[in-house]
Amino acid sequence: MNSNRDRIDPAPAIHDVPFAHRVDRSLLVPNRRADLRRLGSAHDGGYVVALETIAAARHLLSFGLAANWDFERDAVAFNPELTLEAFDPSVGPRHFAGMAVRSALSVPLRFVSADPRGAQSSAHRVRTAVDYFRFFSRGARHTRKRVWYNSDRNSAAIADILADVRSKQRGPVFAKIDIEGSEYRILPWIIGAADLFTGLAVEFHDTDICAEIFNAQVSRLLEHFEVVHVHGNNYGDLSIDGSLPLSLEITFVHRSLSGVATRDVGRAHAGRPLDAPNDPGRPDFDIDFSQGTGSSS
């Protein structure tokens, strides 16, 4: 046996690992507001926003939809004047029509096979599919395209989206951005049109290996916005050095609304906790800004 070939080298020290978390934590310290509320689902699909940014907006851009539009529903319920435009290539009428048929057929089959929980799950998918057609037939628009930096491969170019908003005078705008890493590709255009936005809810992905671009883009965002809330998505992991979650949900408020809170926040979700684990089956991540460390609670 060749001992040199078979030897396993020891793991490198954390400070030698080239992709250890190097996010600038000073960028993340939030300025708390009294009008922060959670809109959307109790777990994944819910986002914390400053209600003033929803009240002051006329148009809601939603980048990333999947099978959960609870956030969009709550935002429109809070401000009925909002028009909604959602983008997601992964779902659409054909997808939900097929899901409705398959799930409806499976409900009695699951009952027959003594699987009541499965039947309940199938019934829930039927309701979701029906609700898609109901919700997106009432003025809300869903475009089956990815949001991208150009229009290649039938994409929706972010510059075109923003130009359309301006030409139709739909602003001011609130944007929810959860597009699995492509946020870094479109944020330069968002930053360039910062005057158009009241606020943003952005999920940043892979912040360990994307730390350099994350730091640069958040620094640019902070020229126009302030961070008011940060939450780690526990469907992801902690960075290799254990310091921060790899996926961060960050809420921004335009500086023109800094310190401004809507006169009547109503009772919109009063008493609902701001933070909850995206995956309720796992402990949430706790980011300790006072000590500069992140941990899993």
HUCOR-V737847 format. One record per run of one state. SS is the DSSP state (H for helix, E for strand, L for the rest). FROM is the first residue (numbers start at 1). LEN is the number of residues. If there is no record, write none. Layout:
ss=SS from=FROM len=LEN
ss=SS from=FROM len=LEN
This chain:
ss=L from=1 len=2
ss=H from=3 len=4
ss=L from=7 len=7
ss=H from=14 len=3
ss=L from=17 len=8
ss=H from=25 len=3
ss=L from=28 len=8
ss=E from=36 len=5
ss=L from=41 len=5
ss=E from=46 len=5
ss=H from=51 len=5
ss=L from=56 len=3
ss=E from=59 len=5
ss=L from=64 len=6
ss=H from=70 len=9
ss=L from=79 len=4
ss=E from=83 len=5
ss=L from=88 len=5
ss=H from=93 len=20
ss=L from=113 len=3
ss=H from=116 len=20
ss=L from=136 len=5
ss=E from=141 len=3
ss=L from=144 len=3
ss=E from=147 len=2
ss=L from=149 len=3
ss=H from=152 len=3
ss=L from=155 len=1
ss=E from=156 len=2
ss=H from=158 len=10
ss=L from=168 len=5
ss=E from=173 len=5
ss=L from=178 len=5
ss=H from=183 len=10
ss=L from=193 len=1
ss=H from=194 len=3
ss=E from=197 len=8
ss=L from=205 len=6
ss=H from=211 len=11
ss=L from=222 len=3
ss=E from=225 len=8
ss=L from=233 len=5
ss=E from=238 len=1
ss=L from=239 len=6
ss=E from=245 len=1
ss=L from=246 len=2
ss=E from=248 len=7
ss=H from=255 len=3
ss=L from=258 len=27
ss=E from=285 len=4
ss=L from=289 len=4
ss=E from=293 len=4
ss=L from=297 len=1
